[in-house]
Amino acid sequence: MGLLNALQGFCVIGIVILAGYIAARLRIGGSSAQMVLNRFSFFVCSPCLMFAILSKEPIFDIFHSSIVVAFASAMAVGVIFLIVNRLHFHMDAAHATIGALNSLYLNSNNIGLPIATYILDDPALVAPILVMQQALFTPVGLTVLDMATTGRVSAKEVLKQPFHQPMLIASLLGIAVSVVSAQTGWFVIPDFLYDPIDMIGDAAVPMILMAFGMSLHGTRPMQDRTARQATVTVTVLKNLVMPLVAFLLSYFVMGFRGPTLYACVVLAALPTGQNVYNYAARYNVGTTFARDGILLSTMTSPVVIALVAVLLG
């Protein structure tokens, strides 16, 4: 049953991605269509979706103990990459940081939301991961990149990063509304305000998937031969090692079973987040490495998630 649900979910996701790919081939919307969809989703639809979901989610369901698994498994693969780099690749600090982020950073938005929606039946599952990454991993990663590329750290810029993330801001506002609603015993946002936010949020997932489909048109990965081994390494860490670590922690340490165990492992098998490429481009370091790692991880992740569905679903 788990495999069937996963296959049906991937079928839904795949058809929408294919629609975006076909649209790009036919030049529907012009050369800027992907950028427009991505930016509109990032700044408008996805924040509305997260607010709409979290504001009506019971506060104790939002911060489930499974966040411990997500944090520990991400840290584990990041540290493993740094060790492998020290022993084998010998990248400098900036490129090693990109590699570590490629290994641990989950695509909780572009792929995580559709997976949580159509396979796990609960889009709120990605919220704690999104908050963890934007509030913790992003500032730490940018601090290291600042130091490695400029030799100094701009504390102001690092501290400002979370406030530049609409998804994080919307998630925190939704959590605040959930807390207030729990205290008062009734939902504090009137319907005439909540309904349009919810309606706009409903456009987020299809918009994200079509933009991703557009991005696949004309892509030629793995052109940089010198980074191929490192790219394969981060993909193995992200798509195989991280779900395995998540399973071991969930089953033997946290004692999770059933849907909770399944959700922890599926979310750990999400591909690398596209934010990593944005960070690499911002500092002009490891952009090809970041892009290829994201693409290869995204292409292989569905196979891993289907396997998880067979074993645990």
C-alpha positions in Angstrom: 0.0 0.0 0.0 2.9 2.4 0.8 4.5 1.7 -2.6 1.2 2.3 -4.3 0.6 5.6 -2.6 4.2 6.6 -3.4 3.8 5.7 -7.0 0.6 7.5 -7.3 2.2 10.5 -5.6 5.1 10.4 -8.0 2.8 10.1 -10.9 0.9 13.3 -9.9 4.2 15.1 -9.3 5.8 13.8 -12.5 2.9 14.9 -14.7 3.1 18.4 -13.4 6.9 18.5 -13.8 6.4 17.2 -17.4 3.9 20.0 -18.1 6.6 22.5 -17.1 9.2 20.8 -19.2 6.9 20.7 -22.3 6.1 24.4 -21.7 9.8 25.2 -21.7 10.4 23.3 -24.9 7.5 25.1 -26.6 8.8 28.4 -25.1 5.5 29.1 -23.5 5.9 32.2 -21.3 9.3 33.1 -22.9 12.8 32.6 -21.5 11.9 34.2 -18.1 8.9 31.9 -17.4 10.8 29.7 -15.0 12.3 32.6 -13.1 8.9 34.2 -12.8 7.2 31.1 -11.5 10.1 30.4 -9.0 10.0 34.0 -7.7 6.3 34.2 -7.5 6.1 30.9 -5.6 9.0 31.8 -3.4 7.8 35.2 -2.4 4.0 34.8 -2.6 2.4 31.4 -2.9 4.7 29.2 -0.7 4.6 31.6 2.2 0.8 31.7 2.0 0.7 27.9 1.9 2.9 27.5 5.0 1.0 30.1 6.9 -2.3 28.6 6.0 -1.1 25.1 7.0 0.7 26.0 10.3 -1.9 28.5 11.6 -4.4 25.7 11.8 -2.0 23.0 12.9 -2.0 22.1 16.6 1.2 23.5 18.1 2.4 20.2 19.6 2.0 18.5 16.2 4.2 21.1 14.5 7.3 20.5 16.7 7.2 16.8 16.9 10.2 14.9 18.4 11.0 13.7 14.9 12.9 17.0 14.4 15.7 15.4 16.5 16.1 12.8 13.8 16.1 15.4 11.0 18.8 17.4 12.8 21.0 14.5 13.8 20.9 12.8 10.4 21.7 16.0 8.6 24.6 16.8 10.9 26.0 13.2 10.5 26.2 13.3 6.7 27.7 16.8 6.8 30.4 15.7 9.1 31.1 12.6 7.0 31.6 14.7 3.9 34.0 17.0 5.7 36.0 13.9 6.9 36.0 12.4 3.3 37.1 15.7 1.9 40.0 16.0 4.4 41.1 12.5 3.6 40.5 12.4 -0.2 39.3 15.5 -2.0 41.3 18.2 -0.3 38.9 21.0 -1.2 39.4 24.4 0.3 37.1 25.6 3.1 34.6 27.3 0.8 34.2 24.3 -1.6 34.1 21.9 1.4 31.2 24.0 2.8 29.3 23.8 -0.4 29.9 20.0 -0.4 28.7 19.7 3.2 25.6 21.7 2.4 25.0 19.6 -0.7 25.0 16.6 1.6 22.8 17.8 4.4 20.4 20.5 3.0 17.0 19.1 2.2 14.8 20.4 -0.5 11.9 21.1 1.9 10.2 23.5 -0.5 10.3 22.6 -4.2 10.2 18.8 -3.6 9.5 18.5 0.1 6.1 20.1 -0.1 4.8 18.0 -3.0 6.2 14.8 -1.4 4.7 15.6 2.0 1.4 16.6 0.3 0.9 13.7 -2.1 2.8 10.8 -0.5 2.8 11.6 3.3 -0.6 13.3 3.2 0.6 16.1 5.6 2.4 19.1 4.1 3.0 20.4 7.7 5.7 17.8 8.1 8.2 19.9 6.3 7.7 23.0 8.5 10.1 22.0 11.3 12.8 21.1 8.8 12.3 24.4 7.0 12.6 26.4 10.2 15.7 24.3 11.3 17.5 24.9 8.0 16.7 28.6 7.6 17.3 29.5 11.2 20.4 27.3 11.8 22.1 25.7 8.8 21.9 28.8 6.5 23.5 31.3 9.0 26.2 28.8 9.9 26.9 28.0 6.2 27.0 31.6 5.2 29.3 32.5 8.1 31.8 29.9 6.9 31.5 31.1 3.3 32.0 34.7 4.4 35.2 33.7 6.3 36.5 31.5 3.5 36.0 33.9 0.6 36.6 37.3 2.2 38.6 36.5 5.3 36.1 38.3 7.5 32.6 37.8 8.8 29.8 40.3 8.4 27.7 39.6 11.4 25.0 42.0 10.2 24.6 40.1 6.9 24.5 36.7 8.6 21.9 37.8 11.2 19.8 39.4 8.4 19.6 36.1 6.4 16.5 34.6 8.2 14.6 37.8 7.6 15.2 37.5 3.9 13.4 34.1 3.8 9.6 34.6 3.2 8.9 30.9 3.9 10.6 31.2 7.4 8.7 34.4 8.2 5.4 33.0 7.1 6.0 29.7 9.1 6.9 31.6 12.2 3.7 33.8 11.8 1.6 30.6 11.3 3.1 29.1 14.4 2.4 32.2 16.4 -1.3 32.1 15.2 -1.4 28.4 16.2 -0.2 29.3 19.7 -2.7 32.2 20.1 -5.5 30.0 18.8 -4.6 27.3 21.3 -4.7 29.7 24.1 -8.0 31.4 23.2 -9.7 28.2 22.1 -10.8 29.5 18.7 -9.1 30.4 15.4 -8.2 34.0 15.6 -7.9 34.8 11.8 -11.4 35.6 10.3 -12.4 33.6 7.2 -12.4 36.7 4.9 -8.6 37.0 5.6 -7.7 33.3 5.8 -9.5 32.1 2.7 -7.6 34.3 0.2 -4.3 33.3 1.8 -5.3 29.7 1.6 -6.4 30.1 -2.0 -3.1 31.7 -3.0 -1.2 29.0 -1.1 -3.0 26.3 -3.2 -1.1 27.5 -6.3 2.3 26.9 -4.7 2.9 23.2 -5.3 1.9 23.1 -9.0 3.8 26.3 -9.6 7.0 24.9 -7.9 6.8 21.7 -9.9 6.2 23.3 -13.3 9.2 25.7 -12.6 11.3 22.7 -11.8 10.2 20.9 -15.0 11.2 24.1 -16.9 14.7 24.0 -15.3 15.3 20.5 -16.7 15.1 21.7 -20.3 18.6 22.1 -21.8 20.4 20.9 -18.7 23.8 19.2 -19.2 25.0 17.9 -15.9 28.4 16.5 -14.8 30.5 18.5 -17.3 33.2 19.3 -14.8 35.2 16.1 -14.6 37.3 17.2 -11.7 34.2 17.4 -9.4 32.5 14.2 -10.5 33.7 12.1 -7.6 32.7 14.7 -5.1 29.3 15.1 -6.8 28.7 11.4 -6.6 29.8 11.4 -3.0 27.4 14.1 -1.9 24.6 12.4 -3.7 25.3 9.1 -2.0 25.5 10.8 1.4 22.3 12.7 0.8 20.1 10.1 -0.8 21.4 6.8 0.8 23.4 7.5 3.9 21.1 10.2 5.4 17.9 8.0 5.1 19.8 5.1 6.6 21.0 7.3 9.5 17.4 8.6 9.9 16.0 5.0 10.1 18.6 3.9 12.7 17.9 6.9 14.9 14.2 6.7 14.4 13.9 3.0 15.1 16.5 2.3 17.7 17.0 5.6 19.5 13.6 7.4 19.3 11.5 4.3 19.2 9.4 5.4 16.2 7.2 3.0 14.4 4.5 3.1 11.6 3.7 6.4 9.9 6.2 8.4 12.0 9.1 6.2 11.1 8.0 6.2 7.5 7.8 10.0 7.4 11.2 10.5 9.0 13.0 8.3 6.5 11.1 9.6 3.4 11.9 13.2 4.4 15.5 12.3 4.9 15.6 10.9 1.4 14.5 14.3 -0.1 17.0 15.7 -2.6 19.4 18.5 -2.0 17.8 21.9 -1.7 18.2 24.4 -4.5 19.2 27.0 -1.9 22.7 25.6 -1.9 23.2 26.8 -5.5 22.0 30.2 -4.5 24.6 30.4 -1.7 27.3 29.1 -4.1 26.4 31.7 -6.7 26.3 34.5 -4.1 29.9 33.8 -3.1 30.9 32.7 -6.6 32.4 29.5 -5.4 31.6 25.9 -6.4 28.6 26.8 -8.5 29.0 23.9 -10.9 29.6 21.5 -8.0 26.5 22.7 -6.3 24.3 22.6 -9.4 25.4 19.1 -10.4 24.9 17.8 -6.9 21.4 19.2 -6.7 20.4 17.8 -10.1 21.9 14.3 -9.5 20.3 14.1 -6.1 17.0 15.2 -7.5 17.1 12.6 -10.3 17.9 9.7 -7.9 15.8 10.7 -4.9 12.5 9.3 -6.3 14.1 5.8 -6.6 15.2 5.9 -3.0 11.8 7.1 -1.8 10.1 4.3 -3.7 12.4 1.8 -2.1 11.6 3.3 1.3 7.9 2.9 0.5 8.4 -0.8 -0.3 10.3 -1.4 2.9 8.4 0.8 5.3 5.2 2.1 3.7 
